[in-house]
Amino acid sequence: MKKIVLLGASGSIGLQSIDVIKKHKEKFEIVAFSVGKNIKICKELITTLGCKTVCVYSKDDKEILEKEFVDVDFYYGDDGLISLTNIVEYDLLINALVGFVGLMPTINAIRNKKDVALANKETLVVAGSIVNEELKKNNCKLFPIDSEHSAILQCLQGNKLSQVKKIIITASGGSFRNLSRNELKDVTIEQALNHPNWLMGEKITIDSATMMNKGFEVIEAHYLFNINYENIEVVLHEESVIHSMVEYIDGAIMAQIGSADMRVPIQYALSYPERLNFKSDFSISDIGQLNFRKIDFERFPLLKLAFEVGKKKGNLPAVLNAANEVANLAFREGKISFLDIETLVFKAVENADYYKDVTLEKLLQTDKETRIYVNSLIEGEN
């Protein structure tokens, strides 16, 4: 029985993780979880999962829940997330948090010598080298939950990394993949959230539309698989059937194919290196055809920026992430236009003080300063 701490239980990945775990009760057990502001789901999960350790968003939520569930230990906020990685006995942390908030719980779990199943992109984008150092120091493993990185991991099985020519990350192109730059000027929040293939949370759906999400995946892949940026390619693949590929030095290309269902990579991260039964209606004969297109970096400038920032390393990936988080939220709140997201992210990166050598403390400071700067730009426009 693998005991699991689940962070971000009420989000899309969190709920799908719970679904996978419920289908394999003999193998997995959730012993603690965190939720955001969705107290209704929190109450349901306490009842159905039977957890005695829970983290919520605010102190007010904690105090309300304590009156109803007197036998449950409640924590709250960022410190509460850290507490969950410290106080219970567990084998694996599932980090399904969205945003920079997921970084410290990941590092803390690793320092406690726990393996991590990671859906929180920001952890590796911001602090990939530090995370890898901690993994090595504490003899821990990190399993990717992203469908793209899960696909790459599967395509690498039984082969030598030294014989890889490049990895090929597929991209659906998001909600606006067939629109020109000019047509993006007046797109709405509702249109941006209407992803053609995947059911995801709001933040990541907007990131998919800007292709910032794919840029983050490029940086993640660099750290996950120790591969140079020159050996990472992104291709447009609208069907989202091939989740990523690995090309070897002899020209052979391995591809992982399957349905656009996040429960598949989640389950593989939990059971690795074993495979468990999964009921799927996916049939490759129903697909008809698969299409691929080269990426137009002029159409998707944030993806190009991610490659550039990733190569420079230092604190710039932290700037990229923080600026995007603030701009993404501002768009969802109706404060800026869709294309303003790009403008703000570029300004933040271009005007940032660059540090090549970074510590965790410097990255935390960079994140804070970038958020202040981008919010000042937004306030100046409104």
N, C-alpha and C positions, 0 to 999 in steps of 0.2 A: 504494500500500500504506500503510494507516494503522497506525502502530505504537502499541501499547496497553500501559499498565501497569494491571494488575488487582489491586485491593486487596479481600481477602475472597473469594478464589477458591474456597474449600472450602464456602462457604455456599450457600444456595438461589439467590440472585441471581448469585453468582459462577459456579456450575456451569452455570446456564442461559446466562450470558454466553458461557462457553466453548463451549457447544453452538452458539450463534448464530455465533460466530467460526469454528468448524470448518466450518460449512456455507458459509462465504464466505471461504475461505482466500486467494482471489485479491485480497481487499480489506482484510483485517485480519490482524494478527500480534501475538500477546502476547509482549512482550520481557522482562517481569518480572512477578512476582505475589507476593502474600502469602497465607498461610493462618493459621488459628488453631492449635488443638491437634491437628488431625487430620493426623498425620504420614503415615498410610497414603495418604491422598489426595494429600498433598504429593509423595510419592515417585512416585506415578502421573503427576502433572501434570508433574513435572520430565522424566520419560521421554517423555510424549506431546507436550508443548509444546516441549521442547528449550530452555527458558529457562536462562540462565546467571546470573541474578540473582533471588534468592528471599529473602523475609522470613518468619520463623516466630515463634511466640509467645515462646519462652523461650531462654535461653542454652544450657541443656542440650540442647534440640532441635537448635539450631544445631550444637553440637559433635558430636552423633551423626550428623547428616546430612553434615557435612563429611568424615567418614571414608568414607562411601559414595559421595559425589559430589564428587570432588576437583577437578573443573573448574568447579564452581558457586560463586559468591560468595554467602554466606549472611549475613543480617542478622537481628536479632531485636528484639522489643518495639516500643514506640511510636516510639523513635528510628529503628528499622529501617524503619518505615513512611515516615517522613520521608525517609530515605536513598533509598528506591526512587523517590521523586518528584524526587530531585536528580541521581542518578548515571548514569542511562541516557538514551539518546536516544529520545524518544517524542513522539507527537502528541496523545494523548488519555489521560486518567486515568479509569478506571472505578472509582468508589468504591462498593463494595458492602459496606463495613464496617457493623457494627451498633453504634450507640451514639456517645457523645461522642468516642470515640477517632478517629472519622472526620473531625473538624473540622480539625485542624492539617494533615494531609496534603492536604486540599482547598485550604486557603489557600496552602500551600507550592507546590502545583502551579500555581495561578493566578499566584503571584508569579514562577514560572519561565516564565510566559507560555504555559501549556498549557491547552487546553480540558478540560472535565470533564463526564463523564456520571455523574450523581449518583443513587444509590439510598439514600445515607446521609441520612436525614431530619434527623438532629440538626444537621448542618452549617448548614442554613438556619433551623431552629427556634431554635437558640442564638445564631447570629451572622449572621442574614440581611443586616442593613444593612452589616456589615463585609465580608461576602463580595461583596455588590453593588458596594461601593466598590472592592474589589480587582479585580473583573471589569472595571469601567470603566477603572481606572487602567492595567491591563495588556492591555487590548483583547482579552479572552478571552470565550469563550462557555461557558454552562452548559446542558447538555441533561438534562431530567428523565427518570428511568427509571421512577418510580412510574407505574402505569397511569393513575391519575387525572390527573396533571399532563401526561403524554404526551397524553392525550385532549384536555385543554384546549388544549395547544399545537397539536394538529391542527385543532381547531375554530376556532382563531384565524387559521389560514392564509388569506391573501387578504382579510382584514378589518382594520379599524382598531380599535385598542384603545380609542380615544376613543368609539367607537360601541357599546361593550359595556355592557349594563345590569347584568348580573351573571353570575358563573360558578356553576355548580351541580355540586357534588361529590357523587357517589353513594357510598353506604356499604352494604355487605352487612349490617351489624349484628353480624357476628361470630358466635361459637359460641353465644351466649346471647341472640340477638336476640328470641326469642319468650318469654323468661322474665321474670317480674315481679321487682321488687326483692326481694321476700320470698323468692322461689325461688333467688336468687343466694347466699344465706347459706351453703349447704353444698355448692356446686359443687366439683368436684375439678380437679386439674391436668390429668388425662387428658381430662376433658370440655372444658376450656377450650382445649386444643390441637387439638380436633377441629373445624377450620374447615369449614363446609359447602361452600365454593366454591373456595378458593385453597389451593395448597400453598406454605407459607411457613416461615421459620424460627420457632423457639419464641418468641423475644422479641416479634416483630411479631405473631404469632398471639394472644398474650395481650393486646397493645396493641389488637388488633382487637376482642377480646371486651369490653374496657373502653371502647372507642371513643376511647382516648387517641391511637391511631394516626390517626384521622380528625381529631382536634384538631390534631395535628402537620401534617397535610396542609393544613389551613386556613391555618396560619401560613406554611407553605412557599409556598402559592399567592399569598399576599400579597406575598412577596418575589420570586417568580418572574415574576409578571405585573403587578406594580405596581398592585394593585387593593385598594381599601379593604375592610375587614372587613364593612362594611355591605352590600357588593355581593358577598358570598360566602354561598352557601346550601348546606346539606348535606341530602340527602334519602335516606331508606332505600329501597334497591332490591335486594331479596333475590336476584334472578337473576344479578347481576353481569355483565350483558350490555352495558348502557350504562355506560361507564367514567367519563364525566363529560360535562357540557354547557356551552354558552355561550349566554346569552340576549342578544340585541341590542336596541337602543332601539326598533326597529320591531316587536318582539314575536316575531321569528323566533328559534327555538332550534336550534342546531347540536349534534348528538350524535355521539359516536364509539362505534361498536358493534363488538363482537368477542368472541372466546372469552376465558375467564379463563386466559390463558396469558401469563406474564410475558415470554416470549421476544419477543412482538410489540413492546411498548414498548422493550425492550432494543435490539432491532434498529433501531427507528426512531431512537433516541438515537445509535446508532453511525453510521447512514447519512444522517442529517438534512442537507439537506432532501430527499434522494432516498429512494425506496422500493426495497426489494429483495424478491425472491421469498421467500415463506414458505408452506410446505405446511401447510394447516389443514383439518380436517374440519368446521369450524364452518359451520352453515347456519342462517340466521335463520328459515327456515320450520319448523325443528324446535323453536323456542323455545316457540311456543304463545301465551304472553302475557307482558307485562311489568307489574310492579307497583311503585308508588311510595307512600311514606308520609312525612308530615311527621315531623321529628325531635322526640321528646319529651325536652326537656332535663332534666326531673326524673328520667327513666329513665337518661339518659346524662350525669351531671353533669360528668364530666371533659371532655366536648366543649364544654360551656358555659364551663367554666373556661379552656379553651384560647383561646376567643374573647376572654374578658376579659383574659387575660394577654397575648395577642397585641396587643391595642389599647394596653395600658399600655407595652409594649416594655421598654426598659432591660435589667436583668439578670433580670427575672422569667421570661422563657422559659427561661433557663438553669437557674433553680430548678425550674421545671416538669419539664424534661427529666431533670435529675439525680435528683430525687425519684422520678420514675417509673421510671427505670432501676434504682434500688436496690430499690424496692417490687416491681417486676415480677420481678426475680431472686429476691427473698425468697419470693414466692409460688411460683415454680417450684421452689424448694428446700424447700418445705413449712414455712416458718417463720411464714407469716401466711396469713390467709384471703383469698379473692378480693376481698371488699369492703374489706378492710384496705388494699388498694392505693390506693383512692380516699381513704380517711381520711388516709393518710400524705402523699399528694401535696397535699391541701388544707392540712394542717398546715404543710407546708414552705413553701407559697406565702404563707399567712397570716402566718407568723412570720418571713419573710425580711426582711432589710434591703434596701430598695428603692433602686436607683440608676438614675436616668433616663438619664444620659450614661455610656456604658460604653466601655471599651477591651477589646482582646483579653485583656489581663492581668487585668482585673477579672472578665471572664467565666470565665476559668480558675480564679480564686480563688473565685468564686461556686459553681462546680461542685464544687470540693473541699469547701467549707464545708457545702454542702447534703447531700452524701453522708455526711459525718460526722454531721450532725444527724439525718438519717433513720435511719441505722444505729443511732444511740443510742436512738431511739424503738423500733426493732425489738428491740434488746437488752433494753430496759426492759420489754417485753411478755412476753419469754421467760425 
